[in-house]
Amino acid sequence: MVSHQSYTEALKESAIQQVVADLIKEKQEENNMNKKAQGDSYALKLASLAEMGIVLTYPVLRIRVLPKFQQTQSPMDGKVINVDQITDYVSGLTTVTEESLDVAPAVTIQGRPKGTTHEKKREDAKNVANCIHSISIEYAKEKARMKELNKTAKRAFLVQLIADKKGEFCVSREISSH
C-alpha cells in the first residue's frame, strides 16, 4: 500500500510536470505572445503551485522548462541550406519562405571579428605607454642639454614635444604636460 506522504509527493510532482508541459506549449506558440504575457504566465503558474503548497521560484521553474523545450525543437526546424551547384558555396541557414524556395540570398556576417576590439585596446595602450616613455626621454635630454648651457627650455617646448610624439605614435588620448 502506498503511504500518504509518497502519494502527496507524487501529486505535487505531477502538478509540476503539468505546469512545465503547459509552459512548453506556450513557448511553442510564442509568436502570439509578448514577453510580458510570458512573465505573467510564469507568475500565474507559480501562484497556483504555491496555493497547492508547492514552493518554486521563477529560476527553478525556468530551469525545468528550458531543457525540455529545447528537446522539442529541432535545430533545423524551418531552415534550408542553399548550396550553389557550380561553386559548392554554402550560403548559410535561412528560414523557409516562398521566396527562399527559389533562391535565398547569401548570409553575410557583419561587424568586427571577435577579439579585435580587445586587440585594438591593447595596441592603443601600448602606443600610449611608448609615447609617454619617448616624451619623457626626449624632455630629459632637452633639460640636460639646457642645464649644460645654463639656460631653460623654450617656452611651450613640452607642449610641442607632446603634440609631435602623439602624431608619431598615433595617439589620440590627451596627455597632460603637468
FENGIQUI-V434013 format. One record per backbone hydrogen bond with DSSP energy under -1.0 kcal/mol. CO is the residue of the C=O (numbers start at 0). NH is the residue of the N-H. Records with the same first field share a line. If there is no record, write none. Layout:
# FENGIQUI-V434013
CO = NH, NH
This chain:
# FENGIQUI-V434013
2 = 6
3 = 7
4 = 8
5 = 9
6 = 10
7 = 11
8 = 12
9 = 13
10 = 14
11 = 15
12 = 16
13 = 17
14 = 18
15 = 19
16 = 20
17 = 21
18 = 22
19 = 23
20 = 24
21 = 25
22 = 26
23 = 27
24 = 28
26 = 29
28 = 31
29 = 32
33 = 37
34 = 38
35 = 39
36 = 40
37 = 41
38 = 42
39 = 43
40 = 44
41 = 45
42 = 46
43 = 47
44 = 48
45 = 49
46 = 50
47 = 51
48 = 53
49 = 52
56 = 60
57 = 61
58 = 62
59 = 63
60 = 64
61 = 65
64 = 68
65 = 69
66 = 70
67 = 71
73 = 76
75 = 78
77 = 95
79 = 93
81 = 90
83 = 87
88 = 83
90 = 106
93 = 79
96 = 100
98 = 101, 102
112 = 115
114 = 118
115 = 119
116 = 120
117 = 121
118 = 122
119 = 123
120 = 124
121 = 125
122 = 126
123 = 127
124 = 128
125 = 129
126 = 130
127 = 131
128 = 132
129 = 133
130 = 134
131 = 135
132 = 136
133 = 137
134 = 138
135 = 139
136 = 140
137 = 141
138 = 142
139 = 143
140 = 144
141 = 145
142 = 146
143 = 147
144 = 148
145 = 150
146 = 149
153 = 156
155 = 159
156 = 160
157 = 161
158 = 162
159 = 163
160 = 164
161 = 165
162 = 166
163 = 167
164 = 168
165 = 170
